[in-house]
């Protein structure tokens, strides 16, 4: 009875939030949606501040999975000082216990627990449990939950990347899609799963357009939304563009996880159409939102982006994804990680290396968030990745380190660090004024810097705890300056400012 009462209260709260039409910031004023900062488009302007976006978040099923308590989840992100999450809209979902080896998967609702954008029909037979879908009818329960999620995220200053579509990857994901003709009463055309996200998908295209426009319209009033066209589009329609290690022998050299794959021309044509749907839908609405294109895995110099795209998403990215594309004047996003095992250090190092190379977004896929563990405390083995409260505390140090810099003024700096003995160095700077430097490796060691003359004040920051390991105060005549680092393991950061010329 107590659980029933709690659910009733929560449902009433969802409805109240949805009906309130919250489209504003936490302070209550109407604000412009998040956008690239006009003074430095490698960061975002959000509610009057320059921000980078960093998170370790759930596996994207927070709205479509009826068993996931997203209020607890968003509260957990807020308390960790994180400001970003991804959300899949419902056109794609996964199979419990089978997709990608994930045992407890937010994106794989248990039988009859999928809350879809489309209403259920009176006809039984959906592969994921319950009745089939009527693609001509929207599901009020879904959109109440959808708007409430965006509203609660907005209250907490959390930006939501809303992913409209995702590749199918293989037959088993396509078998549970509402767009599969076996799962709806509307007679969608039978098609190979590799063609679902192409213009050669028959009448499915019409339903995809209606769905995309509906989600764009419902989200238009919120200032904390970015639209992503498609997750990992190269997975269904790949074209080999490069390899990470060219010295491997074929055929392994040209296969994942060594291959860098792009989506083929057929996929690009379909993605272009989706981008047009987003833009056209918003022409008659009050707000315009950023659009993200998921370009490829790892790293690659972008040859051409779709029209209207301002956020370039990479998965499992190297810092070179930033350096190769910094000149685009776009936000470069590490849009998904989480396949390096369970240890936190791997993901923390990825975050510091990417963001101190000039990255705009870092998103760790956190498998400690599962239904019933919305505080991110499920630490049992659960698929290919990790995630933990410890990692989120560690990432907060990075958030606060970046916030301590003037993001409007900094840019990647390959000259300030002349040599970091035995280490890899990444640096952001406003030359002659402030520097943020990350050293990846173990110390102590000698750090040689090229600095203009002046008086300097700085501190060595523990990248896990945020504690100050040692202060630096010195007068410098100009030229090379050698500092010895404190002792550290697996990374340390230096924040340095010139206080007087």
C-alpha positions in Angstrom: 0.0 0.0 0.0 2.8 2.4 0.9 4.5 1.7 -2.5 1.2 2.3 -4.3 0.7 5.6 -2.5 4.2 6.7 -3.3 3.7 5.9 -7.0 0.4 7.8 -7.0 2.1 10.9 -5.4 4.9 10.7 -7.9 2.6 10.4 -10.9 0.6 13.4 -9.6 3.9 15.3 -9.4 4.8 14.4 -12.9 1.5 15.7 -14.2 1.7 18.9 -12.2 5.2 19.6 -13.6 4.1 18.8 -17.2 1.0 21.0 -17.0 3.0 23.8 -15.6 4.8 24.2 -18.9 8.2 24.9 -17.3 10.3 26.3 -20.1 12.6 28.5 -18.0 15.7 28.3 -15.9 16.0 27.4 -12.3 15.5 31.0 -11.3 12.1 31.1 -13.1 13.0 33.5 -15.9 12.6 32.6 -19.5 16.0 32.1 -21.1 17.4 31.5 -24.5 18.2 27.8 -25.2 21.8 26.6 -24.7 24.0 27.7 -27.6 27.6 28.0 -28.6 29.2 30.9 -26.8 29.6 33.7 -29.3 33.0 34.7 -27.8 34.3 31.1 -27.8 32.2 28.6 -29.7 34.2 25.7 -28.2 32.1 26.2 -25.0 28.4 26.8 -24.5 26.5 29.8 -23.3 23.9 28.6 -20.9 21.9 30.9 -18.6 24.4 33.7 -19.0 27.5 31.7 -18.3 30.2 30.0 -20.3 30.1 26.3 -19.5 31.6 23.0 -20.5 29.4 19.9 -20.2 30.6 16.9 -18.1 28.8 13.9 -16.8 28.8 10.2 -15.9 25.3 9.3 -16.7 22.8 6.4 -17.2 22.4 4.4 -20.3 19.8 6.7 -22.0 16.5 5.0 -21.1 15.5 7.2 -18.2 12.1 8.1 -19.8 11.2 5.0 -21.8 11.9 2.6 -19.0 8.9 2.5 -16.6 11.1 1.0 -13.8 13.6 3.8 -13.8 13.1 6.6 -11.2 14.6 9.5 -13.1 13.9 12.0 -10.2 16.4 10.1 -8.1 18.8 9.9 -11.0 18.7 13.6 -11.8 19.1 14.5 -8.1 22.2 12.3 -8.0 23.7 14.1 -11.0 23.0 17.4 -9.4 24.5 16.5 -6.1 27.6 15.3 -7.9 28.0 18.7 -9.6 27.5 17.3 -13.1 25.5 19.1 -15.7 24.7 16.8 -18.6 22.9 13.7 -19.6 21.9 11.9 -22.8 18.4 10.6 -23.5 17.1 8.3 -26.2 13.7 9.3 -27.5 12.1 5.8 -27.9 12.6 4.9 -31.5 15.3 2.4 -30.4 15.7 0.2 -27.4 17.6 -2.9 -26.4 16.9 -6.4 -25.3 17.2 -7.3 -21.6 20.3 -9.3 -20.8 21.2 -9.7 -24.5 22.3 -6.4 -26.0 26.0 -5.8 -25.8 26.4 -8.0 -22.8 24.7 -5.5 -20.5 22.9 -7.4 -17.7 20.9 -4.6 -16.1 20.2 -2.2 -18.8 18.2 1.0 -18.5 17.7 1.0 -22.2 16.2 -2.5 -22.2 12.9 -2.4 -20.3 11.6 -5.7 -18.9 8.5 -7.2 -20.6 5.6 -4.8 -20.8 7.6 -2.0 -19.1 8.5 0.0 -22.3 6.8 3.4 -22.3 6.9 4.4 -26.0 6.0 7.7 -27.6 3.2 5.8 -29.4 0.0 4.5 -27.8 -0.7 0.8 -27.4 -3.4 -0.7 -29.6 -5.9 -3.3 -28.6 -4.0 -6.0 -30.5 -1.7 -8.3 -28.5 1.7 -9.3 -29.9 4.5 -6.8 -29.2 7.8 -8.6 -29.0 8.7 -6.8 -25.8 5.5 -7.7 -24.0 2.0 -6.3 -24.2 0.0 -5.0 -27.1 1.3 -3.8 -30.4 1.6 0.0 -31.1 -0.6 2.3 -33.0 1.9 4.7 -34.7 -0.9 7.1 -35.5 -1.6 7.8 -31.8 0.7 9.4 -29.3 1.0 8.1 -25.8 0.1 10.7 -23.2 1.9 8.8 -20.5 5.2 9.0 -22.4 4.9 12.7 -23.1 3.9 13.6 -19.5 7.0 11.7 -18.4 9.2 13.2 -21.2 8.2 16.8 -20.3 8.6 16.2 -16.6 12.1 14.8 -17.2 13.2 17.8 -19.2 11.6 20.1 -16.6 13.3 18.4 -13.6 16.7 18.5 -15.5 16.2 22.2 -16.2 15.5 22.9 -12.5 18.9 21.3 -11.7 20.8 23.0 -14.5 21.3 19.8 -16.4 21.5 19.9 -20.2 19.9 17.0 -22.0 21.1 15.7 -25.3 18.0 14.2 -26.9 19.0 11.5 -29.3 16.2 11.0 -31.8 17.4 7.8 -33.5 20.0 5.1 -33.2 21.5 2.5 -35.4 19.9 -1.0 -35.0 23.3 -2.8 -34.9 21.7 -6.2 -35.5 18.4 -8.1 -35.9 17.6 -8.5 -32.2 17.2 -4.7 -31.6 15.1 -4.3 -34.7 12.9 -7.1 -33.5 11.7 -5.0 -30.5 11.4 -1.7 -32.4 7.9 -0.2 -32.5 8.6 0.6 -36.2 9.0 -3.1 -37.1 5.9 -4.2 -38.9 5.5 -7.1 -36.5 5.1 -4.7 -33.6 2.5 -2.2 -34.8 -1.0 -2.3 -36.4 -0.1 0.3 -39.1 1.4 -1.9 -41.7 4.9 -0.5 -41.8 6.9 -1.8 -44.7 9.1 -4.8 -44.0 12.7 -3.8 -44.4 16.2 -5.0 -43.6 17.4 -3.6 -40.3 20.3 -2.0 -42.1 17.9 0.1 -44.2 15.7 1.4 -41.4 17.7 4.6 -41.2 17.9 5.3 -44.9 15.5 6.9 -47.4 14.9 3.4 -48.7 12.8 2.3 -45.8 9.3 2.6 -47.4 6.5 4.1 -45.3 8.6 4.0 -42.2 10.1 7.3 -43.2 6.7 9.0 -42.7 6.4 7.7 -39.2 10.0 8.7 -38.4 9.3 12.2 -39.5 6.1 12.4 -37.4 8.0 11.1 -34.4 11.0 13.4 -34.8 8.8 16.5 -35.3 6.7 15.6 -32.3 9.7 15.3 -29.9 11.2 18.5 -31.3 7.9 20.3 -30.8 7.4 19.0 -27.2 11.0 20.0 -26.2 10.9 23.4 -27.9 10.1 25.4 -24.8 13.0 24.0 -22.8 16.3 25.9 -22.6 18.4 22.8 -21.7 18.0 20.6 -24.8 20.4 19.7 -27.6 19.1 17.5 -30.4 21.3 14.6 -31.7 20.2 13.2 -35.1 21.4 9.6 -34.7 23.5 7.6 -32.4 26.5 5.8 -34.1 25.1 6.0 -37.7 28.2 4.2 -39.1 27.3 1.0 -37.3 24.6 0.0 -39.8 26.1 1.7 -42.9 29.9 1.7 -42.4 32.7 3.1 -44.7 36.2 2.5 -43.5 37.9 5.9 -43.3 41.1 5.2 -41.3 42.6 2.9 -38.6 44.0 3.6 -35.2 47.1 1.4 -35.5 48.1 1.0 -39.2 50.8 -1.5 -38.3 48.4 -4.3 -37.4 48.0 -7.1 -39.9 44.7 -7.3 -41.9 42.0 -8.2 -41.6 42.0 -7.2 -37.9 43.6 -3.9 -38.8 40.5 -2.8 -40.6 37.9 -4.0 -38.1 36.5 -2.6 -34.9 37.9 -1.7 -32.4 40.8 -0.6 -34.7 38.7 0.8 -37.6 37.5 4.4 -37.9 34.2 4.1 -39.7 32.0 6.8 -41.3 28.4 6.5 -42.3 27.9 5.9 -46.0 26.2 8.3 -48.4 22.9 6.5 -48.0 23.0 7.1 -44.3 24.1 10.7 -44.7 21.2 11.4 -47.0 18.8 10.2 -44.4 20.5 12.1 -41.6 20.3 15.2 -43.7 16.6 14.7 -44.0 16.3 14.4 -40.2 18.2 17.6 -39.7 15.8 19.3 -42.1 12.8 18.0 -40.0 14.3 19.5 -36.9 15.0 22.8 -38.5 11.6 23.0 -40.3 9.7 22.1 -37.2 11.3 24.8 -35.2 10.7 27.5 -37.8 7.1 27.9 -36.5 8.1 27.6 -32.9 9.6 30.2 -30.5 13.1 28.6 -30.0 16.0 27.2 -32.0 18.1 24.5 -30.5 21.6 23.2 -31.2 21.9 20.1 -33.4 24.6 17.4 -32.9 25.9 15.0 -35.5 27.6 11.8 -34.3 30.5 11.7 -36.8 32.6 8.7 -36.0 34.5 6.7 -33.4 37.9 7.6 -32.0 39.3 10.5 -34.1 39.2 11.9 -37.6 39.5 15.2 -39.4 35.9 16.1 -40.3 35.5 16.4 -44.1 32.0 17.8 -44.1 29.2 18.3 -41.5 25.5 18.4 -42.2 24.0 21.8 -42.6 22.9 23.3 -39.3 25.2 21.2 -37.1 27.0 22.9 -34.3 28.0 20.0 -32.0 30.3 17.3 -33.4 30.0 14.1 -31.5 32.8 11.4 -31.3 32.5 8.1 -29.4 35.5 6.6 -27.6 37.4 9.7 -28.6 41.0 10.5 -28.5 42.2 14.0 -27.7 43.2 14.3 -31.4 39.5 14.4 -32.2 39.7 18.0 -30.7 43.0 19.1 -32.2 42.1 17.8 -35.7 38.8 19.7 -35.7 39.3 22.7 -33.4 39.4 25.0 -36.4 35.8 24.2 -37.3 34.7 26.6 -34.6 32.2 24.0 -33.3 31.7 22.2 -30.0 33.7 19.0 -30.0 32.0 16.3 -27.8 33.3 13.1 -26.3 29.7 11.8 -26.5 30.1 8.3 -25.1 32.7 6.3 -23.4 32.4 3.3 -21.2 34.0 0.2 -22.8 37.3 0.1 -20.8 36.3 -2.1 -18.0 35.2 -1.2 -14.4 38.2 0.8 -13.2 37.4 4.5 -12.6 40.9 5.7 -13.5 40.6 4.9 -17.2 37.6 7.2 -17.6 39.0 9.9 -15.4 42.1 10.1 -17.5 40.0 10.2 -20.7 38.1 13.1 -19.3 41.1 15.2 -18.3 43.0 14.5 -21.5 40.0 15.3 -23.7 38.8 18.4 -21.9 42.2 19.9 -21.4 42.8 19.5 -25.1 39.9 21.9 -25.7 37.0 19.5 -25.7 33.5 20.9 -25.0 31.7 17.8 -23.6 32.6 14.6 -21.8 30.0 11.9 -21.2 30.9 8.7 -19.5 28.4 5.9 -19.9 27.9 4.9 -16.2 26.7 1.3 -15.7 26.2 1.9 -11.9 22.9 3.5 -12.8 20.3 0.7 -13.2 16.6 0.4 -12.3 16.4 0.4 -8.6 19.9 1.9 -8.3 19.2 5.4 -9.6 21.7 6.8 -7.1 24.4 5.1 -9.2 25.3 2.5 -6.6 25.0 -0.8 -8.7 28.7 -1.8 -8.5 28.3 -5.5 -9.6 29.6 -6.4 -13.0 27.2 -5.1 -15.6 28.5 -5.1 -19.1 31.6 -3.6 -20.8 32.1 -0.5 -18.7 32.2 0.9 -15.2 30.9 3.9 -13.3 30.6 4.6 -9.6 30.0 7.4 -7.0 33.8 7.7 -6.8 34.1 8.4 -10.5 31.4 11.1 -10.2 33.2 12.7 -7.3 36.4 12.7 -9.3 34.7 14.3 -12.3 33.4 17.1 -10.1 37.0 18.1 -9.6 37.4 18.5 -13.3 34.2 20.5 -13.5 35.4 22.9 -10.8 38.9 23.1 -12.3 37.4 24.2 -15.7 35.0 26.6 -14.0 37.9 28.3 -12.3 39.3 29.3 -15.7 37.9 32.0 -17.9 36.4 29.7 -20.5 35.6 32.5 -22.8 39.3 33.4 -23.1 41.1 30.0 -23.0 42.1 27.8 -25.9 44.4 24.8 -26.4 48.1 25.7 -25.9 50.8 23.4 -27.4 53.6 25.8 -26.6 53.4 26.6 -22.9 54.7 23.1 -21.9 58.1 22.7 -23.5 58.6 19.3 -21.8 57.1 17.2 -19.1 59.6 14.5 -18.4 58.0 11.0 -18.8 54.5 12.4 -19.0 51.8 13.5 -21.4 50.8 17.2 -21.0 47.6 18.9 -22.1 47.1 22.7 -21.6 44.5 25.4 -22.0 45.6 29.0 -21.7 44.9 32.6 -22.2 48.6 33.3 -22.9 50.3 35.5 -20.5 47.3 35.5 -18.1 46.1 32.1 -17.0 47.0 28.4 -17.7 45.3 25.1 -16.9 47.7 22.2 -17.3 47.0 18.4 -16.9 49.9 15.9 -16.6 49.0 12.3 -17.3 51.3 9.8 -15.6 53.2 9.5 -12.3 55.4 12.0 -10.6 57.4 13.8 -9.3 59.0 15.0 -12.4 60.4 18.2 -14.0 57.9 20.4 -15.9 59.5 22.9 -18.3 57.2 25.9 -19.1 57.6 28.8 -21.6 56.3 31.8 -19.7 56.4 35.6 -20.2 57.9 37.7 -17.5 55.9 38.4 -14.4 54.7 37.3 -11.0 52.9 34.0 -10.9 50.5 32.3 -8.5 49.4 28.7 -8.8 48.4 25.5 -7.2 48.8 21.8 -7.9 45.4 20.1 -7.8 44.8 16.4 -6.9 42.6 15.3 -9.8 40.7 12.8 -7.6 40.0 14.8 -4.4 40.4 18.4 -5.5 42.8 19.1 -2.7 45.7 21.4 -3.2 48.9 19.4 -3.1 51.2 22.4 -3.2 51.2 26.1 -3.9 53.4 27.8 -6.5 54.5 31.4 -6.1 57.4 32.9 -8.1 58.7 35.9 -10.0 59.9 35.0 -13.5 62.1 37.1 -15.8 60.7 35.5 -18.9 61.6 32.4 -21.0 61.9 28.9 -19.7 60.7 28.1 -16.2 61.3 24.6 -14.6 58.9 23.5 -11.9 59.2 20.2 -10.0 55.8 18.6 -9.5 54.6 17.1 -6.2 54.5 13.3 -6.0 51.4 11.9 -7.6 49.9 8.8 -9.3 47.9 8.8 -12.5 47.6 12.5 -13.1 47.8 15.9 -11.5 46.7 19.4 -12.6 48.4 22.8 -12.4 46.4 26.0 -12.3 48.6 29.0 -12.9 47.9 32.7 -13.2 50.1 35.7 -13.8 49.2 38.2 -11.1 51.5 41.0 -12.2 53.4 41.7 -15.4 
